[in-house]
Amino acid sequence: MLKRTILLATICLFVATTAFATVTDTIKKTVNDVIHIVTDKELKKKSNEQRRRTAIKKSIATIFDSQEMAKRALGKHWNQRTPAEKKQFVDLFATLLENSYAGKIESYNNEKIVYTKETLDGDFAEVKSKVITPKQDEYTLDYKLMKKENGTWMVYDVVIEGVSLVSNYRTQFNKIISTNGYAELVKKLQAKSNELKM
């Protein structure tokens, strides 16, 4: 009986540890993939810029839930949109996110990434990390994730030095909508999207 109890406890602990580690492993894998892309000598060449950007976008699309992020960034205005408007907004937001992330990650210069803490709360999780520059400067970079119906963990927000990316966008978007209307926000996002495109 005691052996069986110990065995069950060990299995439960293993399952919990595996589930716990999976969240960080998901983040680690994508971050490592992206670092590999931006440090690849061949892909660094100017002639391969399009290939490099496409590879980065493909990699981050596996972990960033652009629809959930877009919905949260639009906040109270989301429910007022038609299905066609929602789709258009998600596409524009995904492009904005991918290009701004790609632009930042391309300036990678041997920074060290340390994963400091994982927190699980049902279908939600947070992975805390810090980025250490070659000059030993540090800044925090935390990922908030939610488990999708298929069991995969997807990022719905990124918190940099205590500032939520989604909340930051929501404040900006709300200001534009309140002042000039939703159509103006779409116009601005389209202009930004065209500006960011290679």
C-alpha positions as CSV (number, residue, x, y, z in Angstrom):
1,M,0.0,0.0,0.0
2,L,2.8,2.4,1.0
3,K,4.7,1.6,-2.2
4,R,1.6,2.3,-4.3
5,T,1.1,5.6,-2.5
6,I,4.7,6.6,-3.1
7,L,4.4,5.5,-6.8
8,L,1.2,7.6,-7.3
9,A,2.8,10.6,-5.5
10,T,5.9,10.3,-7.8
11,I,3.7,10.1,-10.9
12,C,1.7,13.1,-9.8
13,L,4.8,15.0,-9.1
14,F,6.3,14.0,-12.5
15,V,3.1,15.1,-14.3
16,A,3.0,18.4,-12.4
17,T,6.7,19.0,-13.1
18,T,6.3,18.1,-16.8
19,A,3.3,20.4,-17.1
20,F,5.2,23.1,-15.2
21,A,8.3,22.8,-17.4
22,T,6.3,22.7,-20.6
23,V,5.4,26.4,-20.3
24,T,9.0,27.6,-20.0
25,D,10.1,25.1,-22.6
26,T,7.6,26.5,-25.0
27,I,9.0,30.0,-24.5
28,K,12.6,28.8,-24.5
29,K,12.2,26.9,-27.8
30,T,10.8,29.9,-29.6
31,V,13.3,32.3,-28.2
32,N,16.2,30.0,-29.1
33,D,14.8,29.5,-32.6
34,V,14.6,33.3,-33.1
35,I,18.1,33.8,-31.7
36,H,19.4,31.1,-34.0
37,I,17.8,32.9,-37.0
38,V,19.2,36.4,-36.1
39,T,22.7,35.1,-35.5
40,D,22.8,32.9,-38.7
41,K,25.6,34.4,-40.8
42,E,23.9,33.6,-44.0
43,L,20.6,35.1,-43.0
44,K,22.3,38.2,-41.6
45,K,23.2,39.2,-45.2
46,K,21.3,42.2,-46.6
47,S,20.2,40.1,-49.6
48,N,18.5,37.6,-47.2
49,E,16.6,40.2,-45.2
50,Q,13.2,39.0,-46.5
51,R,14.0,35.4,-45.8
52,R,15.2,36.3,-42.2
53,R,12.1,38.3,-41.5
54,T,9.8,35.5,-42.8
55,A,11.6,33.0,-40.6
56,I,11.3,35.2,-37.5
57,K,7.6,35.8,-38.1
58,K,6.9,32.1,-38.7
59,S,8.7,31.2,-35.5
60,I,6.9,33.8,-33.3
61,A,3.5,32.9,-34.8
62,T,3.8,29.5,-33.2
63,I,3.7,31.0,-29.7
64,F,2.0,34.5,-30.0
65,D,-1.8,34.3,-29.9
66,S,-2.3,37.4,-32.2
67,Q,-6.1,37.1,-32.0
68,E,-6.2,37.1,-28.2
69,M,-3.7,39.9,-28.0
70,A,-5.6,41.9,-30.6
71,K,-8.9,41.4,-28.7
72,R,-7.3,42.5,-25.4
73,A,-5.6,45.4,-27.0
74,L,-8.9,46.7,-28.5
75,G,-10.5,46.2,-25.1
76,K,-14.1,47.5,-24.8
77,H,-14.2,48.3,-28.6
78,W,-13.8,44.6,-29.6
79,N,-17.5,43.6,-29.1
80,Q,-18.6,46.6,-31.3
81,R,-16.8,45.3,-34.3
82,T,-18.3,43.1,-37.1
83,P,-16.7,39.7,-37.8
84,A,-15.0,41.2,-40.9
85,E,-13.7,44.2,-38.9
86,K,-12.4,41.8,-36.2
87,K,-10.5,39.7,-38.8
88,Q,-9.0,42.8,-40.4
89,F,-8.0,44.2,-37.0
90,V,-6.3,40.9,-36.0
91,D,-4.4,40.8,-39.3
92,L,-3.2,44.4,-38.9
93,F,-2.3,43.9,-35.2
94,A,-0.4,40.7,-36.0
95,T,1.6,42.5,-38.7
96,L,2.4,45.4,-36.3
97,L,3.4,42.9,-33.5
98,E,5.5,40.7,-35.8
99,N,7.4,43.6,-37.4
100,S,8.1,45.5,-34.2
101,Y,9.2,42.3,-32.5
102,A,11.4,41.3,-35.5
103,G,12.9,44.8,-35.6
104,K,13.9,44.6,-31.9
105,I,15.1,41.1,-32.0
106,E,17.3,41.8,-35.0
107,S,19.4,44.0,-32.8
108,Y,20.3,41.0,-30.6
109,N,23.9,41.3,-29.5
110,N,24.8,38.3,-27.4
111,E,22.4,39.2,-24.6
112,K,22.0,36.4,-22.0
113,I,18.4,35.3,-21.2
114,V,17.8,33.9,-17.8
115,Y,14.4,32.3,-16.9
116,T,13.8,33.1,-13.3
117,K,10.3,31.9,-12.4
118,E,7.2,30.0,-13.6
119,T,3.7,30.4,-12.2
120,L,0.8,28.1,-13.2
121,D,-2.8,29.0,-12.4
122,G,-5.2,26.6,-14.1
123,D,-5.2,27.5,-17.8
124,F,-3.0,30.6,-17.3
125,A,0.7,30.8,-16.7
126,E,3.5,33.3,-16.5
127,V,7.1,32.9,-17.3
128,K,9.5,35.5,-15.9
129,S,12.8,36.1,-17.4
130,K,15.6,38.7,-17.5
131,V,17.8,39.8,-20.3
132,I,21.4,40.6,-19.4
133,T,23.4,42.7,-21.8
134,P,27.1,42.2,-22.5
135,K,27.6,45.4,-20.3
136,Q,25.7,43.6,-17.5
137,D,22.7,45.8,-17.7
138,E,19.5,43.9,-16.9
139,Y,15.8,44.2,-17.8
140,T,12.9,42.0,-17.1
141,L,10.9,40.3,-19.8
142,D,7.8,38.3,-18.7
143,Y,5.4,36.3,-20.8
144,K,1.8,35.7,-19.9
145,L,0.3,32.6,-21.5
146,M,-3.0,30.7,-21.7
147,K,-3.7,27.1,-22.5
148,K,-5.7,26.7,-25.7
149,E,-8.3,24.0,-26.3
150,N,-5.7,21.8,-28.1
151,G,-3.5,21.9,-25.0
152,T,-0.8,24.3,-26.4
153,W,0.4,27.3,-24.4
154,M,0.2,30.6,-26.3
155,V,1.4,34.1,-25.3
156,Y,-1.4,36.7,-24.8
157,D,0.8,39.4,-23.3
158,V,4.5,40.4,-22.8
159,V,5.5,42.6,-19.9
160,I,8.7,44.5,-20.4
161,E,10.2,46.2,-17.2
162,G,6.7,46.0,-15.6
163,V,4.9,47.5,-18.6
164,S,2.3,45.4,-20.3
165,L,2.6,45.4,-24.1
166,V,-1.2,44.8,-24.5
167,S,-2.2,47.5,-22.0
168,N,0.2,49.9,-23.6
169,Y,-1.5,49.3,-27.0
170,R,-4.9,49.4,-25.5
171,T,-4.3,52.9,-24.0
172,Q,-3.0,54.2,-27.4
173,F,-5.9,52.5,-29.4
174,N,-8.5,53.8,-27.0
175,K,-7.2,57.4,-27.3
176,I,-7.3,57.2,-31.1
177,I,-10.8,55.7,-31.2
178,S,-12.2,58.2,-28.6
179,T,-10.8,61.2,-30.4
180,N,-11.1,60.2,-34.1
181,G,-13.1,57.0,-34.3
182,Y,-12.3,53.4,-35.1
183,A,-11.8,54.0,-38.9
184,E,-8.9,56.4,-38.0
185,L,-7.2,53.6,-35.9
186,V,-7.5,51.2,-38.9
187,K,-6.0,53.9,-41.2
188,K,-3.1,54.4,-38.8
189,L,-2.4,50.6,-38.4
190,Q,-2.5,50.2,-42.2
191,A,-0.1,53.0,-42.7
192,K,2.2,51.6,-40.0
193,S,1.9,48.1,-41.6
194,N,2.9,49.5,-45.0
195,E,5.8,51.4,-43.4
196,L,7.1,48.3,-41.6
197,K,6.9,46.0,-44.6
198,M,10.2,45.2,-46.2
